[in-house]
Structure formats: C-alpha cells, structure tokens
C-alpha cells in the first residue's frame, strides 16, 4: 500500500493472454506478462505462469454487453 492512497499504473511490455476454450461452462486460459511502471521504468512486475478459469453465471454463458 502506498502512502496517502497513491497508486501505481503498469503497462505490459511483452507477454501473452490466451483463451484456451471452455470446460464445464467455464472459460479457461493462460497468460504471462512483463509489466513496467509508467512513472518509474526501473519498477517492473513479471508474471511467468498465470492461469484463469472464469465461471459465467448467466444461463447463456456469455459475457454481458
């Protein structure tokens, strides 16, 4: 947490975000990114092996518009 409620903003400099398909109604995929702080290029984050499953609650299993 930064002092006085300040925030940091990062932008992706490389990486990949893939949708791999659906499984039992869940959308699943994986990702990896390198992110740089837009105000301090010496500050970076690296996500090397991310995975997600998104359960869609609606009967249509579609993202809301």
GUNU-50423 format. One record per residue (C-alpha): chain; z, x, y; residue number from 0. Coordinates in steps of 0.02 Angstrom, whole numbers, plus 50000, padded with zeros to 5 digits. Example, Ala and Ser with C-alpha at 12.3 -4.5 7.8 and 13.67 -1.06 7.14 Angstrom:
<pts>
+--------+-------+-------+-------+-----+
! chaine !     Z !     X !     Y ! num !
+--------+-------+-------+-------+-----+
!      A ! 50390 ! 50615 ! 49775 !   0 !
!      A ! 50357 ! 50684 ! 49947 !   1 !
+--------+-------+-------+-------+-----+
</pts>
This chain:
<pts>
+--------+-------+-------+-------+-----+
! chaine !     Z !     X !     Y ! num !
+--------+-------+-------+-------+-----+
!      A ! 50000 ! 50000 ! 50000 !   0 !
!      A ! 49951 ! 50070 ! 50169 !   1 !
!      A ! 50063 ! 50066 ! 50321 !   2 !
!      A ! 50052 ! 49920 ! 50442 !   3 !
!      A ! 49945 ! 49818 ! 50321 !   4 !
!      A ! 49793 ! 49932 ! 50340 !   5 !
!      A ! 49657 ! 49926 ! 50208 !   6 !
!      A ! 49528 ! 50044 ! 50137 !   7 !
!      A ! 49347 ! 50000 ! 50106 !   8 !
!      A ! 49245 ! 50087 ! 49972 !   9 !
!      A ! 49058 ! 50086 ! 49938 !  10 !
!      A ! 48976 ! 50127 ! 49772 !  11 !
!      A ! 48878 ! 50289 ! 49774 !  12 !
!      A ! 48823 ! 50280 ! 49592 !  13 !
!      A ! 48853 ! 50180 ! 49436 !  14 !
!      A ! 48800 ! 50030 ! 49334 !  15 !
!      A ! 48854 ! 49849 ! 49309 !  16 !
!      A ! 48779 ! 49766 ! 49154 !  17 !
!      A ! 48785 ! 49587 ! 49091 !  18 !
!      A ! 48779 ! 49603 ! 48901 !  19 !
!      A ! 48769 ! 49418 ! 48859 !  20 !
!      A ! 48887 ! 49281 ! 48806 !  21 !
!      A ! 49013 ! 49268 ! 48667 !  22 !
!      A ! 49102 ! 49104 ! 48629 !  23 !
!      A ! 49058 ! 49042 ! 48804 !  24 !
!      A ! 49120 ! 49199 ! 48893 !  25 !
!      A ! 49004 ! 49308 ! 48995 !  26 !
!      A ! 49035 ! 49489 ! 48949 !  27 !
!      A ! 48979 ! 49656 ! 49014 !  28 !
!      A ! 49025 ! 49833 ! 49059 !  29 !
!      A ! 49021 ! 49948 ! 49209 !  30 !
!      A ! 49052 ! 50121 ! 49278 !  31 !
!      A ! 49055 ! 50171 ! 49462 !  32 !
!      A ! 49092 ! 50310 ! 49583 !  33 !
!      A ! 49157 ! 50242 ! 49748 !  34 !
!      A ! 49182 ! 50331 ! 49915 !  35 !
!      A ! 49295 ! 50278 ! 50056 !  36 !
!      A ! 49182 ! 50234 ! 50203 !  37 !
!      A ! 49300 ! 50311 ! 50332 !  38 !
!      A ! 49351 ! 50465 ! 50229 !  39 !
!      A ! 49216 ! 50537 ! 50114 !  40 !
!      A ! 49346 ! 50651 ! 50033 !  41 !
!      A ! 49432 ! 50496 ! 49961 !  42 !
!      A ! 49345 ! 50430 ! 49805 !  43 !
!      A ! 49377 ! 50323 ! 49652 !  44 !
!      A ! 49293 ! 50339 ! 49482 !  45 !
!      A ! 49287 ! 50200 ! 49352 !  46 !
!      A ! 49219 ! 50278 ! 49193 !  47 !
!      A ! 49227 ! 50142 ! 49060 !  48 !
!      A ! 49254 ! 49966 ! 49126 !  49 !
!      A ! 49231 ! 49806 ! 49027 !  50 !
!      A ! 49242 ! 49624 ! 49077 !  51 !
!      A ! 49243 ! 49450 ! 49000 !  52 !
!      A ! 49230 ! 49301 ! 49115 !  53 !
!      A ! 49281 ! 49134 ! 49046 !  54 !
!      A ! 49188 ! 48992 ! 49132 !  55 !
!      A ! 49297 ! 48839 ! 49136 !  56 !
!      A ! 49164 ! 48712 ! 49180 !  57 !
!      A ! 49078 ! 48619 ! 49039 !  58 !
!      A ! 48908 ! 48680 ! 49098 !  59 !
!      A ! 48966 ! 48863 ! 49082 !  60 !
!      A ! 48877 ! 48904 ! 49245 !  61 !
!      A ! 48940 ! 48994 ! 49400 !  62 !
!      A ! 48975 ! 48873 ! 49544 !  63 !
!      A ! 48846 ! 48873 ! 49684 !  64 !
+--------+-------+-------+-------+-----+
</pts>
